[in-house]
Amino acid sequence: MRATVDFAPLVRSGIGFDKMLNALDLASRLPTVDNWPPFDILKTGENDYRIDVAVAGFSENDLTIMQERNTLVVTGRKTPAPQNAVEYLHHGIAGREFERRFDLSEHVKVTDARFENGLLSITLRREIPEALKPRRIAITSFSPHEGHVVPQIEAQKEAA
């Protein structure tokens, strides 16, 4: 039995997080599916990440990496071996087709992909545009200039 999480308090107090909360809600409802091929997600710097996917039995030509908006899709499809090429006595290395999807945050881009010794390493970097980075706002005090009259509210004075 899977416990469900109520995101209602977060929805009431958070502004602009509705996409993330909807994704969390959807992820908590979906049953876990195939967990093959195994992978690691590493944070290698403040804005740098790496995904390592173990793809033993696949060659570089059998793998495809696509970034579609905020989704990274890694696909593996083996080229069929010629008929009667070999006869397996035991076939323990998985070679089945796969498609692994990773949801990426906004402004995360794939910068590199390397394949070595059955390990596919995908390097990602979060590059926030200057216009979206936090910036400090200067605070100035108001001081009337010479010749500038500060308006005053006049009222009748009454004795108490």
ZAMARKE-147058 format. One record per residue: x, y, z of N, C-alpha, C, O in turn. Coordinates in steps of 0.02 Angstrom, whole numbers, padded with zeros to 5 digits, always signed. Layout:
<sites>
XYZXYZXYZXYZ;...
</sites>
This chain:
<sites>
+00042-00059+00000+00000+00000+00000+00044+00062+00000+00093+00066+00038;+00028+00109-00042+00067+00170-00048+00030+00227-00015-00029+00238-00028;+00064+00264+00028+00034+00321+00061+00032+00380+00012+00080+00391-00025;-00023+00416+00012-00028+00474-00032-00013+00536+00009-00025+00539+00069;+00014+00586-00025+00033+00648+00007-00016+00702-00016-00031+00708-00075;-00040+00741+00032-00086+00796+00017-00045+00859+00005-00013+00884+00052;-00046+00885-00056-00008+00944-00073-00049+01008-00065-00025+01062-00082;-00110+01004-00040-00154+01062-00034-00122+01119+00006-00127+01176-00015;-00090+01106+00064-00059+01162+00101-00006+01198+00060+00002+01259+00064;+00032+01160+00020+00083+01192-00021+00052+01233-00077+00078+01286-00096;-00003+01209-00105-00037+01245-00158-00063+01311-00132-00061+01362-00168;-00088+01311-00071-00115+01373-00042-00062+01424-00027-00075+01484-00031;+00000+01402-00009+00050+01450+00012+00104+01463-00041+00143+01510-00033;+00107+01423-00093+00158+01432-00145+00128+01461-00208+00074+01441-00229;+00163+01508-00236+00139+01540-00298+00187+01522-00354+00247+01533-00348;+00161+01495-00408+00202+01479-00466+00232+01410-00463+00272+01392-00506;+00214+01370-00413+00241+01303-00406+00192+01250-00429+00203+01190-00418;+00138+01270-00461+00085+01223-00478+00109+01168-00525+00088+01111-00519;+00154+01184-00573+00180+01132-00618+00219+01079-00580+00211+01019-00591;+00261+01102-00533+00301+01055-00494+00256+01013-00449+00266+00953-00444;+00208+01044-00416+00164+01007-00372+00121+00957-00410+00108+00902-00386;+00098+00976-00469+00060+00929-00511+00103+00870-00531+00080+00813-00532;+00167+00883-00548+00213+00829-00566+00225+00782-00507+00226+00721-00516;+00233+00810-00447+00242+00768-00387+00179+00727-00373+00184+00668-00356;+00122+00758-00381+00059+00722-00370+00051+00665-00420+00032+00609-00401;+00067+00678-00483+00062+00627-00535+00112+00570-00522+00096+00512-00529;+00173+00589-00502+00224+00538-00489+00206+00494-00430+00222+00434-00429;+00171+00522-00381+00152+00481-00323+00095+00432-00340+00086+00383-00305;+00058+00446-00392+00003+00403-00412+00022+00349-00462-00010+00297-00465;+00075+00361-00500+00095+00313-00551+00131+00253-00519+00173+00262-00475;+00114+00194-00541+00152+00136-00516+00222+00137-00545+00233+00160-00601;+00270+00112-00506+00338+00110-00532+00341+00059-00589+00312+00005-00584;+00375+00078-00641+00380+00036-00700+00451+00008-00704+00487+00006-00654;+00469-00014-00761+00533-00045-00773+00590-00002-00745+00591+00059-00755;+00636-00033-00711+00693+00003-00683+00758-00015-00719+00812-00013-00690;+00752-00033-00782+00810-00050-00821+00819-00002-00879+00768+00016-00909;+00876+00020-00896+00940+00005-00868+00953+00046-00804+00924+00099-00796;+00996+00021-00760+01011+00059-00699+01048+00123-00716+01084+00127-00766;+01040+00173-00673+01072+00238-00685+01087+00272-00619+01058+00256-00567;+01133+00319-00622+01151+00363-00565+01141+00434-00588+01152+00451-00646;+01120+00477-00541+01117+00549-00553+01163+00582-00503+01155+00573-00443;+01212+00619-00528+01262+00650-00485+01260+00726-00491+01248+00752-00546;+01271+00760-00437+01280+00833-00438+01354+00845-00434+01385+00831-00383;+01383+00872-00487+01455+00880-00491+01478+00951-00478+01538+00964-00474;+01432+00997-00470+01448+01068-00457+01384+01104-00439+01331+01074-00437;+01389+01169-00427+01330+01207-00407+01275+01204-00460+01216+01199-00443;+01294+01207-00523+01246+01204-00578+01261+01148-00627+01236+01148-00683;+01300+01099-00606+01322+01045-00650+01298+00978-00624+01300+00964-00564;+01275+00936-00672+01248+00870-00655+01274+00819-00705+01297+00837-00760;+01270+00756-00687+01288+00703-00734+01242+00643-00722+01228+00625-00665;+01220+00613-00776+01181+00552-00774+01224+00498-00804+01247+00503-00861;+01235+00445-00765+01272+00387-00789+01223+00329-00798+01189+00310-00750;+01219+00302-00858+01173+00247-00874+01215+00186-00892+01257+00189-00937;+01203+00131-00857+01239+00068-00871+01205+00033-00929+01150+00008-00923;+01239+00032-00986+01210+00004-01047+01255-00051-01075+01274-00050-01134;+01273-00099-01032+01315-00154-01054+01281-00192-01111+01220-00204-01108;+01319-00210-01161+01291-00247-01217+01270-00203-01274+01254-00228-01329;+01268-00137-01264+01249-00091-01317+01312-00058-01344+01361-00049-01307;+01311-00040-01407+01366-00001-01435+01343+00072-01440+01285+00088-01431;+01391+00114-01455+01376+00186-01461+01323+00199-01515+01282+00244-01508;+01324+00159-01568+01276+00168-01623+01206+00144-01605+01157+00161-01639;+01199+00105-01551+01133+00080-01530+01097+00130-01485+01038+00119-01469;+01130+00184-01465+01102+00231-01417+01084+00297-01449+01119+00321-01494;+01029+00326-01425+01007+00392-01449+00990+00434-01388+00958+00410-01341;+01012+00497-01390+00995+00545-01336+00960+00604-01368+00985+00634-01416;+00901+00620-01342+00862+00677-01368+00839+00720-01309+00820+00694-01257;+00843+00786-01318+00815+00831-01269+00756+00865-01301+00763+00902-01350;+00696+00853-01274+00635+00883-01299+00607+00928-01244+00577+00904-01196;+00617+00992-01252+00598+01042-01200+00630+01023-01134+00691+01024-01128;+00590+01005-01084+00616+00990-01018+00620+00915-01005+00617+00894-00947;+00626+00876-01057+00631+00803-01049+00691+00778-01088+00701+00795-01146;+00731+00738-01054+00788+00705-01085+00768+00632-01097+00746+00598-01050;+00775+00609-01158+00755+00541-01176+00816+00503-01200+00849+00523-01248;+00832+00448-01166+00887+00404-01185+00856+00339-01210+00817+00307-01175;+00872+00321-01272+00843+00262-01304+00899+00214-01325+00951+00235-01348;+00886+00150-01315+00932+00099-01337+00896+00048-01380+00848+00017-01358;+00920+00039-01441+00893-00011-01487+00951-00046-01520+00989-00016-01558;+00958-00111-01505+01013-00149-01534+01000-00164-01607+00943-00179-01627;+01052-00161-01646+01047-00182-01715+01044-00258-01715+01084-00290-01682;+00997-00286-01752+00989-00359-01750+01052-00395-01776+01082-00375-01826;+01070-00449-01741+01127-00490-01762+01106-00532-01822+01048-00550-01828;+01152-00546-01866+01135-00588-01924+01111-00657-01900+01135-00684-01850;+01064-00685-01937+01037-00751-01921+01093-00803-01919+01139-00801-01960;+01089-00849-01873+01136-00904-01866+01208-00881-01853+01255-00918-01867;+01216-00819-01828+01284-00795-01815+01314-00830-01755+01371-00853-01758;+01276-00835-01701+01300-00869-01640+01242-00906-01608+01184-00890-01619;+01259-00953-01568+01210-00990-01529+01226-00979-01456+01280-00999-01433;+01180-00948-01419+01191-00934-01348+01176-00997-01307+01124-01028-01315;+01222-01016-01264+01210-01069-01216+01179-01039-01153+01139-01071-01119;+01199-00978-01138+01168-00939-01084+01170-00866-01106+01222-00841-01125;+01113-00833-01102+01109-00762-01123+01090-00721-01062+01030-00711-01049;+01139-00695-01025+01127-00658-00963+01133-00583-00970+01110-00546-00927;+01164-00559-01023+01171-00487-01033+01109-00462-01068+01093-00481-01124;+01074-00417-01033+01011-00391-01061+01027-00348-01122+01072-00306-01121;+00990-00359-01174+00999-00320-01235+00933-00295-01261+00927-00275-01319;+00883-00296-01217+00817-00274-01240+00815-00199-01250+00854-00161-01220;+00770-00178-01293+00763-00107-01307+00739-00071-01244+00705-00100-01202;+00757-00008-01239+00734+00031-01182+00726+00104-01202+00754+00127-01252;+00686+00138-01162+00680+00211-01168+00675+00237-01097+00627+00221-01061;+00723+00277-01077+00725+00305-01010+00715+00381-01016+00750+00414-01053;+00667+00407-00978+00652+00479-00980+00672+00511-00914+00662+00484-00860;+00701+00571-00920+00720+00611-00862+00688+00680-00870+00695+00712-00921;+00651+00702-00819+00622+00769-00819+00676+00818-00797+00707+00809-00745;+00686+00870-00836+00736+00920-00821+00703+00985-00799+00649+01002-00822;+00736+01020-00755+00713+01085-00734+00722+01134-00792+00758+01120-00840;+00689+01191-00787+00698+01241-00840+00770+01264-00841+00803+01267-00789;+00795+01279-00899+00862+01305-00912+00917+01253-00902+00976+01271-00898;+00900+01188-00898+00950+01136-00894+00962+01110-00965+00915+01090-01000;+01024+01110-00986+01043+01089-01053+01094+01034-01050+01136+01032-01005;+01092+00989-01099+01143+00937-01106+01203+00969-01138+01198+01001-01190;+01261+00961-01106+01323+00991-01132+01370+00940-01163+01412+00958-01204;+01363+00876-01143+01409+00825-01168+01380+00756-01156+01340+00747-01110;+01398+00709-01198+01380+00639-01188+01438+00596-01210+01466+00604-01265;+01457+00549-01166+01514+00506-01180+01495+00433-01167+01456+00419-01121;+01523+00389-01207+01510+00317-01200+01577+00282-01192+01620+00286-01235;+01586+00248-01135+01649+00214-01123+01637+00154-01077+01606+00160-01024;+01662+00096-01098+01659+00035-01059+01588+00018-01035+01578-00003-00978;+01539+00025-01078+01470+00007-01062+01434+00058-01018+01380+00043-00993;+01463+00117-01009+01432+00169-00968+01421+00231-01010+01469+00258-01038;+01359+00253-01014+01342+00314-01049+01338+00371-00998+01297+00368-00953;+01380+00421-01006+01382+00478-00960+01357+00540-00996+01384+00560-01047;+01304+00570-00968+01274+00630-00998+01285+00687-00950+01263+00684-00892;+01318+00739-00973+01333+00798-00931+01282+00852-00945+01266+00867-01002;+01255+00880-00890+01204+00932-00895+01226+00994-00856+01265+00989-00809;+01201+01051-00878+01218+01114-00844+01156+01158-00842+01120+01165-00891;+01144+01186-00783+01089+01234-00777+01117+01304-00792+01162+01328-00757;+01091+01335-00844+01114+01401-00866+01056+01450-00862+01014+01454-00907;+01053+01487-00807+00999+01534-00796+01016+01599-00834+01069+01627-00823;+00971+01622-00877+00984+01685-00913+00992+01743-00865+00962+01745-00811;+01033+01791-00885+01046+01849-00842+00982+01885-00821+00976+01908-00764;+00934+01888-00867+00871+01923-00851+00832+01889-00795+00791+01921-00763;+00844+01824-00784+00807+01788-00732+00846+01779-00668+00819+01755-00618;+00910+01799-00667+00949+01793-00606+00927+01846-00556+00905+01900-00576;+00934+01832-00492+00916+01882-00441+00961+01943-00448+01020+01937-00464;+00932+02001-00437+00972+02062-00440+00953+02106-00381+00895+02107-00359;+01001+02142-00357+00990+02186-00300+00961+02252-00324+00985+02280-00373;+00911+02275-00289+00879+02339-00306+00905+02392-00257+00901+02384-00197;+00931+02446-00285+00957+02501-00242+00899+02538-00211+00848+02551-00243;+00907+02556-00148+00856+02595-00113+00884+02665-00103+00938+02674-00076;+00846+02713-00126+00867+02783-00118+00818+02819-00072+00759+02801-00068;+00843+02869-00038+00798+02908+00006+00777+02970-00032+00813+02995-00075;+00717+02994-00016+00690+03052-00049+00714+03114-00013+00702+03121+00047;+00747+03158-00049+00767+03222-00019+00745+03276-00068+00764+03277-00126;+00703+03322-00042+00678+03374-00088+00734+03417-00114+00781+03435-00078;+00729+03434-00178+00778+03477-00210+00763+03549-00194+00707+03566-00173;+00811+03592-00205+00801+03663-00194+00747+03688-00241+00747+03673-00301;+00703+03725-00214+00648+03752-00254+00589+03704-00257+00536+03723-00282;+00597+03644-00233+00542+03596-00233+00504+03603-00168+00532+03599-00114;+00440+03615-00175+00398+03625-00117+00367+03559-00097+00337+03524-00138;+00374+03542-00034+00344+03481-00009+00273+03498+00011+00262+03541+00053;+00223+03464-00020+00154+03480-00003+00138+03461+00069+00159+03408+00093;+00101+03505+00103+00081+03492+00171+00005+03497+00176-00027+03536+00141;-00021+03457+00219-00093+03457+00229-00108+03506+00285-00080+03502+00340;-00154+03551+00271-00172+03601+00322-00239+03582+00351-00284+03558+00317;-00244+03594+00415-00306+03580+00449-00317+03635+00500-00270+03668+00521;-00377+03644+00520-00391+03695+00571-00369+03668+00639-00380+03610+00656;-00337+03713+00675-00316+03694+00742-00373+03707+00789-00403+03761+00788;-00387+03659+00830-00441+03667+00879-00410+03657+00948-00368+03614+00959;-00433+03697+00993-00409+03690+01062-00445+03633+01095-00504+03621+01083;-00409+03598+01136-00440+03541+01169-00471+03560+01234-00499+03518+01268;
</sites>
